[in-house]
Amino acid sequence: MSGRYLKKRLVGAGYSAGIFNLAARLAPSGRYLVLMYHRLGDFPEPFQTPVTIGDFEKQLDYLRSNYRIMPVAELAGSRRENAGADSRRLAITFDDCFTDFHSRAFPLLKKFDIPATVFISTGFVDSDRVPWTDELNFLMKETAVSGISFGGKEGGVKFQWRDTAGRLEALEGIKRVLKRLPEEERAEIFQEVRERLAVSKKNPSRILTSDQIKEMSAAGVSFGAHTVNHVILTRVEPERARREIEDSKKQLEELTGVECAGFCYPNGEADDFNPEVRRMVEEAGCAYACTVLDGVNGPETDPYALRRLWTSERRLPFFAARLARTVVGL
Ligand SMILES: [Zn+2]
């Protein structure tokens, strides 16, 4: 029996025996998970995310019978509230939702009556623009060229690809290079990248419209701020960072008529926020902020640096195992 086969069998057995559920129950008390989802398509899409709407439906069904699903705002409460609480609690969040969220994920959330929070960069609402990282996904999928170089002044950076795997690797590489740049320079170089990729087709994707946001907010979906322009807050001047945070919160509140308690740092890695940015979010009146740092939260967690769990795992037993492992802290 191969090691891989054995692992598969054991995970399957653990899943059917409810071991993962037991693991979550035995974890130190007061812990909670915040799941992070992005786009969900009808089939696995390597340029977006492999998790499909069908996988999501199965995951929701599993989650609602094995965890208590709550809004992030309720979980990110005080140390006192979380101490001693059951560790089978979790929240579901989505970043940068497109119009298809409304037709695909929203009906499932309604059907199962599951609370979810969506983080939106308000500057893209009702426009034909999308955050540059999503635009780059589209351009790299569509381009007919097999390599580019850009940023000529300092000798430039060069990427080449032959197949889909190479394309995906180049996509991640280009993102890494651009994310390190100050926002203004990043925007300039992105234009250069766009020209080099020479895609004439227009990106058909659109961020959620204001009508969709209003409808879903009225139906109980929570919306959280995610800046206006999806800028990395440590790559802009502090004054701009503050405006991006405050304006996105205000614009969402105007749109939904509901107080916006949540914030999510664009890109959300350790370098993408700092104590100054964190303080701005708190001063803007948000009650918590999400990162993309992997892990579980507990009574000791700073509510302005919530860890989240993202998994591309499509098979339910492995998805269940990943959650249980994270709750226990493995
Ligand atoms: Zn985002």
Boltz pocket constraint, residues with backbone or C-beta under 6 A from the ligand:
constraints:
  - pocket:
      binder: B
      contacts: [[A, 95], [A, 96], [A, 119], [A, 226], [A, 230], [A, 265], [A, 266], [A, 267]]
      max_distance: 6.0
